[in-house]
């Protein structure tokens, strides 16, 4: 069932500044790659998007190799992104996934994950996969492309799927193929500015965005406050 672009809702991050850089937010029915090095902020951005989506009325599911349910709720609350009420109401589910896998286990997990995502259609709107690195590092590249192509079929039925991946997971040629499959691509990195490490979010692509997308968001993460946007002029000063 295809939905007209004008009828699509938009997944907001809950941050006006970040949404502006994304051209107004992520249109539903998109496949989104969140790529970056370790400690660049992939999970923080994912949690920001989860919080924004839930507050926007989307029903969300998170598959995570990065947290247990308890540690996730604790971490999100510490960033002023409390989602406990949504979990209790049944509009947010969390499924911890083992991070360390043998090739055989990764192959099985890939198939089970795809089947489970299929059971969410009609019940949940947004799926977050944080992260896919432990899966893709153990299977042939062709299997990763096959998995994402199958996920794209759910996206075509208006499911919105976000997945994170470490920048070292593939060579550049493979990443180019993955990015071409995706409707949006967010790239994260760390930079040293005036002897301070800063996280940088680059909005590389958002297909179907309401407005022209911007490029760069500089931010850091403060316990108890969450993401703090740093103006580009301040970062360069």
C-alpha positions as CSV (number, residue, x, y, z in Angstrom):
1,X,0.0,0.0,0.0
2,X,1.7,3.2,-1.2
3,X,1.0,6.5,0.6
4,X,1.1,9.9,-1.1
5,X,4.1,12.0,0.0
6,X,1.8,14.8,1.1
7,X,0.0,12.4,3.5
8,X,3.2,11.1,5.2
9,X,3.9,12.0,8.8
10,X,7.4,13.1,9.8
11,X,9.6,11.6,12.5
12,X,11.0,14.5,14.5
13,X,14.1,14.3,16.7
14,X,12.4,16.6,19.3
15,X,15.1,19.1,18.5
16,X,14.1,22.0,16.3
17,X,17.7,22.7,15.3
18,X,18.4,19.1,14.3
19,X,15.1,18.8,12.4
20,X,15.9,21.9,10.4
21,X,19.2,20.3,9.3
22,X,17.2,17.3,8.2
23,X,14.8,19.4,6.1
24,X,12.0,19.2,8.7
25,X,12.4,15.6,9.9
26,X,12.5,12.1,8.5
27,X,9.4,11.2,6.3
28,X,7.8,8.0,7.4
29,X,8.2,5.1,5.1
30,X,12.0,5.6,4.9
31,X,15.0,3.5,5.4
32,X,17.7,5.4,7.4
33,X,21.4,4.6,7.8
34,X,23.1,6.1,10.9
35,X,26.8,5.5,10.3
36,X,29.8,6.4,12.5
37,X,32.8,5.4,14.4
38,X,32.7,4.1,18.0
39,X,31.7,6.7,20.6
40,X,30.6,9.1,17.8
41,X,27.0,9.3,19.1
42,X,25.1,6.8,17.1
43,X,23.1,5.4,20.0
44,X,22.5,9.0,21.4
45,X,21.0,10.1,18.0
46,X,19.0,6.8,17.9
47,X,17.6,7.5,21.3
48,X,16.8,11.1,20.4
49,X,14.9,9.8,17.4
50,X,13.0,7.2,19.4
51,X,12.0,9.8,21.9
52,X,10.9,12.2,19.2
53,X,9.0,9.5,17.3
54,X,7.1,8.3,20.4
55,X,6.1,11.8,21.3
56,X,5.0,12.3,17.7
57,X,2.5,9.4,18.1
58,X,4.6,6.7,16.4
59,X,4.7,3.2,17.8
60,X,8.3,2.1,18.0
61,X,10.4,-1.1,18.5
62,X,14.1,-1.1,19.3
63,X,16.4,-4.1,18.7
64,X,19.6,-3.4,20.5
65,X,23.0,-5.0,20.9
66,X,24.1,-2.0,22.9
67,X,21.8,-2.1,26.0
68,X,19.6,-4.2,28.2
69,X,16.1,-2.9,28.6
70,X,16.9,-1.6,32.1
71,X,20.2,0.1,31.1
72,X,18.5,1.7,28.1
73,X,15.7,3.2,30.1
74,X,18.2,4.4,32.7
75,X,20.5,5.9,30.0
76,X,17.6,7.7,28.2
77,X,16.2,9.1,31.4
78,X,19.7,10.5,32.2
79,X,19.5,12.3,28.9
80,X,16.1,13.8,29.6
81,X,14.6,11.3,27.1
82,X,12.4,9.2,29.5
83,X,10.3,6.7,27.6
84,X,9.2,4.5,30.5
85,X,5.5,5.5,30.1
86,X,5.5,4.6,26.4
87,X,6.9,1.2,27.3
88,X,4.2,0.6,30.0
89,X,1.5,1.7,27.5
90,X,2.8,-0.8,25.0
91,X,3.7,1.7,22.3
92,X,7.4,1.0,22.7
93,X,9.0,-2.4,22.9
94,X,12.7,-3.3,23.4
95,X,14.4,-6.5,22.3
96,X,18.0,-7.0,23.4
97,X,20.1,-8.9,20.8
98,X,23.5,-10.6,21.5
99,X,26.4,-8.5,20.3
100,X,29.0,-11.3,20.0
101,X,28.1,-13.8,17.3
102,X,29.6,-16.7,15.3
103,X,28.9,-16.7,11.6
104,X,26.3,-19.4,12.0
105,X,24.5,-17.5,14.8
106,X,24.6,-14.3,12.8
107,X,23.1,-16.0,9.8
108,X,20.3,-17.4,12.0
109,X,19.7,-14.1,13.8
110,X,19.5,-12.2,10.5
111,X,16.6,-14.5,9.3
112,X,14.9,-14.4,12.7
113,X,15.2,-10.7,12.8
114,X,13.7,-10.3,9.4
115,X,10.8,-12.6,10.3
116,X,10.1,-10.8,13.5
117,X,10.1,-7.4,11.8
118,X,7.4,-8.8,9.5
119,X,5.2,-9.5,12.5
120,X,5.3,-5.8,13.5
121,X,3.4,-4.6,10.3
122,X,0.2,-2.9,11.3
123,X,1.1,-2.8,15.0
124,X,4.2,-0.6,15.0
125,X,5.4,2.2,12.8
126,X,9.1,2.7,13.5
127,X,11.8,0.0,13.9
128,X,15.3,0.9,15.2
129,X,18.3,-1.5,14.9
130,X,21.2,-0.5,17.1
131,X,23.5,-1.8,15.8
132,X,23.8,-4.1,12.8
133,X,27.6,-4.3,13.0
134,X,27.7,-7.5,14.9
135,X,25.5,-9.1,12.3
136,X,27.1,-7.9,9.1
137,X,30.7,-8.5,10.3
138,X,29.9,-12.3,10.4
139,X,28.1,-12.8,7.1
140,X,28.9,-12.3,3.4
141,X,28.2,-8.8,2.0
142,X,25.6,-10.2,-0.3
143,X,23.6,-11.4,2.7
144,X,23.6,-7.9,4.2
145,X,22.3,-6.4,0.9
146,X,19.7,-9.1,0.7
147,X,18.6,-8.4,4.3
148,X,18.3,-4.6,3.6
149,X,16.5,-5.2,0.3
150,X,13.9,-7.4,2.2
151,X,13.6,-4.7,4.9
152,X,12.9,-2.2,2.1
153,X,9.8,-4.1,1.2
154,X,8.4,-3.3,4.7
155,X,9.5,0.3,4.2
156,X,7.5,0.4,1.0
157,X,4.4,-0.5,3.1
158,X,5.1,2.7,5.2
159,X,7.2,1.2,8.0
160,X,10.1,3.5,9.0
161,X,13.4,1.6,9.7
162,X,16.5,3.1,11.2
163,X,19.7,1.1,11.5
164,X,23.1,2.0,12.9
165,X,26.4,0.7,11.6
166,X,30.0,1.3,12.5
167,X,32.1,3.0,9.8
168,X,34.6,0.1,9.9
169,X,32.0,-2.5,9.1
170,X,32.6,-2.3,5.3
171,X,34.9,-1.0,2.7
172,X,33.7,2.2,1.0
173,X,32.4,0.4,-2.1
174,X,30.0,-1.6,0.0
175,X,28.9,1.4,2.0
176,X,28.1,3.2,-1.3
177,X,25.8,0.3,-2.3
178,X,24.1,0.4,1.2
179,X,23.7,4.2,1.1
180,X,22.1,4.0,-2.4
181,X,19.4,1.7,-0.9
182,X,18.6,4.1,1.9
183,X,16.3,7.1,1.8
184,X,18.3,8.9,4.5
185,X,21.9,8.8,5.6
186,X,23.2,10.4,8.8
187,X,27.0,10.3,9.4
188,X,28.6,10.8,12.8
189,X,32.1,11.5,13.7
190,X,34.2,13.2,16.4
191,X,36.4,16.2,15.8
192,X,38.8,18.0,18.0
193,X,38.0,21.7,18.3
194,X,40.2,23.9,20.5
195,X,41.5,20.8,22.4
196,X,37.9,19.6,23.0
197,X,36.4,16.5,21.4
198,X,33.1,17.3,19.8
199,X,30.5,15.1,18.1
200,X,29.5,16.0,14.6
201,X,26.3,14.9,12.8
202,X,26.4,15.3,9.1
203,X,23.0,15.0,7.3
204,X,24.2,13.5,4.1
205,X,20.8,12.7,2.5
206,X,17.1,12.9,3.4
207,X,15.0,11.8,0.4
208,X,11.5,13.5,0.4
209,X,12.4,16.1,3.0
210,X,10.0,19.0,3.3
211,X,12.8,21.6,3.0
212,X,16.4,21.7,1.8
213,X,18.6,19.7,4.2
214,X,21.5,21.3,6.0
215,X,24.8,19.6,6.4
216,X,26.3,19.8,9.9
217,X,25.2,19.7,13.5
218,X,27.9,20.0,16.2
219,X,26.9,18.7,19.6
220,X,28.0,17.2,22.9
221,X,26.2,15.1,25.4
222,X,25.7,16.3,29.0
223,X,24.5,14.0,31.7
224,X,21.1,15.1,33.0
225,X,20.6,17.4,30.0
226,X,21.1,15.2,26.9
227,X,22.2,16.6,23.6
228,X,23.5,20.2,23.6
229,X,23.7,21.8,20.1
230,X,26.9,23.8,19.6
231,X,26.5,26.6,17.0
232,X,29.0,26.2,14.1
233,X,30.3,29.7,14.7
234,X,31.1,28.8,18.3
235,X,32.7,25.6,17.3
236,X,35.0,27.3,14.8
237,X,35.9,30.2,17.0
